[in-house]
């Protein structure tokens, strides 16, 4: 989240800390369970580990019956370029199907071009912001929202 906060400040001229009025730690404490805390079949959260080091993460949550949202997909820079994002997305898609979801949504910051290209390759298309998004209104006009049917 620290990296995301720095990128937001660079691209938008305002940080997540400034928009939310709380520290990154407070933000994570307040939102992590809401965003990634539900157990299957309502949600899941995966951590990618190698040699005792966390390489990446990604989650899924149910928004409404049949509709889910991919959340917090992130790989550390050293873990990129090895196909891990592809494998993680495939796992999240499989999880969504096993949960009985028929539609998946996600949001992606403008500086996450590689992630957006991955989502496009897997059939995600642009859509308007959705009511359940946690993206602050301040950022939504320059944010990318995507969706695909399963």
C-alpha positions in Angstrom: 0.0 0.0 0.0 3.0 2.3 0.5 3.9 1.9 -3.1 0.4 2.6 -4.2 0.2 5.7 -2.0 3.4 7.0 -3.6 2.1 6.3 -7.1 -1.1 8.1 -6.3 0.8 11.2 -5.1 2.9 11.2 -8.2 0.0 10.7 -10.7 -2.8 12.7 -8.9 -0.8 15.2 -6.8 -2.6 13.9 -3.7 -1.9 10.8 -1.6 -4.3 8.2 -0.3 -3.3 9.4 3.2 -4.5 12.9 2.3 -7.7 11.7 0.7 -8.7 9.3 3.5 -7.3 11.4 6.4 -5.6 8.4 8.0 -2.3 6.6 7.7 -1.8 3.6 5.4 -1.7 1.3 8.5 -5.1 2.7 9.7 -6.5 2.4 6.2 -5.4 -1.2 5.9 -6.7 -2.1 9.4 -10.1 -0.5 8.5 -10.6 -2.1 5.1 -8.7 -5.4 4.8 -11.4 -7.5 6.4 -14.1 -5.8 4.4 -12.2 -6.2 1.2 -10.6 -9.6 1.6 -11.8 -11.1 4.8 -14.7 -13.3 3.8 -14.1 -17.0 3.7 -15.2 -19.2 0.8 -17.7 -19.2 -0.8 -18.0 -15.5 -0.3 -14.4 -14.6 -0.7 -10.7 -15.7 -0.5 -7.3 -14.2 -0.3 -4.1 -15.7 -1.6 -0.5 -15.0 -0.7 2.3 -16.1 -2.9 5.4 -17.3 -0.9 8.8 -18.5 -1.9 11.7 -19.2 0.5 9.8 -17.5 3.4 9.3 -14.3 1.5 5.9 -13.0 0.3 6.0 -12.4 -3.4 2.5 -11.3 -4.1 -1.2 -11.4 -3.2 -4.7 -11.3 -4.6 -8.2 -11.6 -3.3 -11.8 -12.1 -4.3 -15.0 -10.9 -2.6 -18.6 -11.3 -3.4 -20.4 -8.0 -3.9 -24.0 -9.2 -4.6 -25.4 -12.6 -5.4 -23.5 -13.8 -8.5 -21.2 -10.7 -8.8 -17.7 -10.7 -7.4 -14.7 -8.3 -7.3 -11.0 -9.1 -7.7 -9.1 -7.1 -5.0 -5.5 -6.4 -4.0 -3.7 -8.1 -6.8 -0.1 -7.1 -6.4 3.4 -8.6 -7.1 6.6 -7.3 -5.6 8.8 -5.9 -8.4 11.3 -8.7 -8.0 8.6 -11.3 -8.6 7.3 -9.8 -11.9 7.9 -11.3 -15.3 7.7 -14.9 -14.1 4.1 -15.7 -14.9 2.9 -15.4 -11.3 0.3 -12.7 -12.1 -1.1 -15.0 -14.8 -1.3 -17.9 -12.4 -2.8 -15.8 -9.7 -5.5 -14.4 -12.0 -6.3 -18.0 -13.2 -6.7 -19.1 -9.6 -9.0 -16.2 -8.8 -11.1 -16.9 -11.9 -11.4 -20.5 -10.9 -12.3 -19.5 -7.3 -15.0 -17.2 -8.7 -16.5 -20.0 -10.7 -16.4 -22.4 -7.8 -18.3 -19.7 -5.7 -21.0 -19.6 -8.3 -20.2 -16.1 -9.5 -21.3 -15.2 -13.0 -19.7 -11.7 -13.2 -16.4 -10.3 -12.0 -15.4 -6.7 -11.6 -12.2 -4.9 -10.7 -10.6 -1.5 -10.5 -7.1 -0.6 -11.6 -5.1 2.5 -11.1 -3.9 4.4 -14.2 -0.2 3.5 -13.4 -0.9 -0.3 -13.5 -0.7 -0.7 -17.3 0.8 -4.2 -17.1 -2.0 -5.4 -14.9 -4.6 -3.9 -17.2 -3.1 -5.6 -20.2 -3.3 -8.9 -18.3 -7.0 -8.3 -17.5 -7.8 -7.4 -21.1 -6.1 -10.7 -22.3 -8.5 -12.5 -20.0 -11.7 -10.8 -21.3 -12.1 -7.9 -19.0 -13.6 -4.8 -20.6 -14.1 -1.3 -19.4 -17.2 -0.3 -17.5 -18.4 2.6 -15.3 -17.5 2.8 -11.6 -19.7 0.4 -9.6 -21.4 1.3 -6.3 -19.4 -1.1 -4.2 -16.0 0.2 -5.3 -13.7 1.4 -2.5 -11.9 3.8 -4.9 -12.4 7.3 -3.5 -14.5 9.6 -5.7 -11.5 11.9 -5.9 -9.7 9.3 -8.1 -12.6 7.7 -10.0 -12.5 10.0 -13.0 -9.0 8.8 -13.9 -9.3 5.2 -12.6 -10.1 2.2 -14.7 -13.0 -0.1 -13.9 -13.4 -3.4 -15.7 -15.8 -6.4 -15.8 -16.1 -9.8 -17.4 -18.7 -12.6 -17.5 -17.6 -16.0 -16.3 
